[in-house]
Amino acid sequence: MTTHLTSPIPASLKAALAQPFAPEQIEFLPKDVRRNKAGALVCRALPYANKRIYEDRLNELAFGLWSIPYVSPFQQGNKLIVPVTVSLYGVPHTDYGEAFIMLKTRKGAERENENSATEAYSQGFRRACAHFLLGRYLYNLASLWLPYDGDANRLALSEGERIAWVEKLYLKAGLSARPTQHSVPQQRTEHPAPERRQAPEVQASPPDVQAPSPKAPAVQPSETVLTDTIPAPTTKGQLASLEKLRQYLNITTPLPNPLGYEQAAELLQAYSQQYQQRPKAASSSQPRVNTLFVEWIRTTVQHDPERIARICKHYQIARLENLTHEQSRDLTQRLKHTKQNATPQGTHPSASTVARH
């Protein structure tokens, strides 16, 4: 009798993985540098998060329960193709990253791209994570045309301006500018058998990159059929995760022998619960003002990135959350005074007026 296989990943974990990253964790990738009608350099800016941000979220929610099995890269013309497999709760997803091996300089000469492997691997990792809904929402955010510094080869934005633009993108996409803290999945009482593995498929690429047509997949699909009489064996991913958690929790008692899949899953859940309940050190970078006040400031200035940047510059801070209580009182008086002096028609304060804040 064949048993239907279901995903062992808890629904609460899927929801936590799908939560957006904090705006200050989002960067912009500059593309298509050109000059606008005024002659200023601008570029198309694509929002993304560093690979370490993804790793931190995975470690926070599923420490020891995810891994990255090695898959051999290959070359396709002038591109390095790196397949990356991310395994979570024993469920693998594979996607591909790509980078040019040789680049052309401004004078037309060719040079080797020393970061091709790093770029391709990081891209493949983020795309594989998107299969688990982690960072998936970033593909749906709009791109922006932002000022570009040609001498420094980067966006001409301060940190406050960058965060303000990200918050505006979040609001436009219907996301909270201050994502709520995701909860850690609770221990489950049932542990279904592992999901039937699928052949690797290429994730849809961001609009600036076309997905490659790779050669034969480096990871071959496998099929698991469970019967009522033969227990499912443990997977390599389970054993590796158990070892990591046992070392971190200083557990020296030997594992049961033999160890089946469901028994290993129960141990992983128990160990993970112990890890999540460990005492955590207090954060040294707590906000100096409450989030409700910060949200009131953003609403008052209509989430205008330029006005928020001017406020940050005036008080010499990187973010509105870094305002001291004395600065917040001063800013409150300034904003209320500006609002009282607004014209009867309800027009907004001029740029010169807001610049003083």
Backbone hydrogen bonds, N-H to C=O, Kabsch-Sander energy under -0.5 kcal/mol:
donor,donor_aa,acceptor,acceptor_aa,energy
3,T,226,L,-1.3
6,T,193,A,-0.6
14,K,10,P,-1.8
15,A,11,A,-2.1
16,A,12,S,-1.8
17,L,13,L,-2.5
18,A,14,K,-1.6
19,Q,16,A,-0.9
25,Q,22,A,-2.2
26,I,23,P,-1.6
27,E,48,Y,-3.0
29,L,46,L,-3.0
31,K,44,R,-2.2
34,R,42,V,-2.7
36,N,40,A,-2.6
39,G,36,N,-1.9
42,V,34,R,-3.2
43,C,146,L,-2.2
44,R,31,K,-3.0
45,A,43,C,-0.6
45,A,144,L,-3.9
46,L,29,L,-2.2
46,L,44,R,-0.5
48,Y,27,E,-2.2
50,N,25,Q,-0.6
53,I,50,N,-1.2
54,Y,50,N,-1.1
55,E,51,K,-2.1
56,D,52,R,-2.4
57,R,53,I,-1.8
58,L,54,Y,-2.3
59,N,55,E,-2.7
60,E,56,D,-2.2
61,L,57,R,-2.0
62,A,58,L,-3.0
63,F,59,N,-0.6
65,L,62,A,-2.2
67,S,87,S,-2.2
74,F,81,I,-2.6
76,Q,79,K,-2.9
79,K,76,Q,-1.5
80,L,99,A,-3.0
81,I,74,F,-3.2
81,I,79,K,-0.6
82,V,80,L,-0.5
82,V,97,G,-2.7
84,V,95,D,-2.9
85,T,69,P,-0.7
86,V,84,V,-0.5
86,V,93,H,-2.6
87,S,67,S,-3.0
87,S,85,T,-0.5
88,L,86,V,-0.5
88,L,91,V,-2.6
89,Y,65,L,-2.7
91,V,88,L,-2.2
93,H,86,V,-1.9
95,D,84,V,-2.1
97,G,82,V,-2.1
99,A,80,L,-1.2
101,I,78,N,-3.0
102,M,78,N,-0.5
103,L,111,R,-3.3
105,T,109,A,-3.5
108,G,105,T,-1.6
111,R,103,L,-3.0
113,N,101,I,-3.1
114,E,112,E,-1.1
116,S,113,N,-1.5
119,E,115,N,-2.8
120,A,116,S,-2.4
121,Y,117,A,-2.5
122,S,118,T,-2.4
123,Q,119,E,-2.2
124,G,120,A,-2.5
125,F,121,Y,-2.5
126,R,122,S,-2.2
127,R,123,Q,-2.2
128,A,124,G,-2.3
129,C,125,F,-2.3
130,A,126,R,-1.5
131,H,127,R,-0.6
131,H,128,A,-1.0
132,F,129,C,-1.5
133,L,130,A,-1.8
134,L,129,C,-1.7
135,G,17,L,-0.6
135,G,133,L,-0.6
136,R,133,L,-0.9
138,L,135,G,-1.2
139,Y,136,R,-1.5
140,N,137,Y,-1.6
141,L,137,Y,-0.5
141,L,138,L,-0.8
144,L,45,A,-1.9
146,L,43,C,-2.3
146,L,144,L,-0.7
148,Y,41,L,-2.2
149,D,154,R,-3.2
150,G,148,Y,-0.8
153,N,149,D,-1.3
154,R,149,D,-1.5
156,A,147,P,-2.2
157,L,155,L,-1.5
162,R,158,S,-2.4
163,I,159,E,-2.3
164,A,160,G,-2.1
165,W,161,E,-2.3
166,V,162,R,-2.0
167,E,163,I,-2.4
168,K,164,A,-1.9
169,L,165,W,-2.0
170,Y,166,V,-2.5
171,L,167,E,-2.5
172,K,168,K,-2.1
173,A,169,L,-1.8
174,G,171,L,-1.2
175,L,170,Y,-3.3
201,E,94,T,-0.7
203,Q,201,E,-0.5
209,V,206,P,-1.9
220,Q,218,A,-0.6
226,L,224,T,-0.5
227,T,230,I,-0.6
234,T,259,L,-0.7
239,L,235,T,-2.1
240,A,236,K,-2.4
241,S,237,G,-2.3
242,L,238,Q,-2.7
243,E,239,L,-2.1
244,K,240,A,-2.0
245,L,241,S,-2.4
246,R,242,L,-2.5
247,Q,243,E,-2.1
248,Y,244,K,-2.1
249,L,245,L,-2.6
250,N,246,R,-0.5
250,N,247,Q,-0.6
251,I,246,R,-2.6
252,T,250,N,-0.6
260,G,258,P,-0.5
261,Y,232,A,-2.8
264,A,260,G,-2.3
265,A,261,Y,-2.5
266,E,262,E,-2.1
267,L,263,Q,-2.0
268,L,264,A,-2.5
269,Q,265,A,-2.2
270,A,266,E,-2.2
271,Y,267,L,-3.1
272,S,268,L,-2.6
273,Q,269,Q,-2.1
274,Q,270,A,-2.0
275,Y,271,Y,-2.3
276,Q,272,S,-2.5
277,Q,273,Q,-1.6
278,R,275,Y,-1.2
288,R,321,E,-1.8
289,V,321,E,-0.7
294,V,290,N,-1.6
295,E,291,T,-2.4
296,W,292,L,-1.8
297,I,293,F,-2.1
298,R,294,V,-2.2
299,T,295,E,-2.4
300,T,296,W,-2.5
301,V,297,I,-2.1
302,Q,299,T,-1.3
303,H,298,R,-3.5
304,D,301,V,-1.4
308,I,304,D,-2.4
309,A,305,P,-2.3
310,R,306,E,-2.0
311,I,307,R,-2.0
312,C,308,I,-2.4
313,K,309,A,-2.3
314,H,310,R,-2.4
315,Y,311,I,-2.1
316,Q,312,C,-0.5
316,Q,313,K,-0.5
317,I,312,C,-2.5
322,N,319,R,-1.5
323,L,320,L,-1.8
328,S,324,T,-2.5
329,R,325,H,-1.9
330,D,326,E,-1.9
331,L,327,Q,-2.8
332,T,328,S,-2.3
333,Q,329,R,-2.0
334,R,330,D,-2.1
335,L,331,L,-2.7
336,K,332,T,-2.4
337,H,333,Q,-2.4
338,T,334,R,-2.4
339,K,335,L,-2.2
340,Q,336,K,-2.3
341,N,337,H,-1.6
342,A,339,K,-1.1
346,G,343,T,-2.0
354,V,350,S,-2.0
355,A,351,A,-1.9
356,R,352,S,-0.6
356,R,353,T,-1.0
357,H,354,V,-2.2
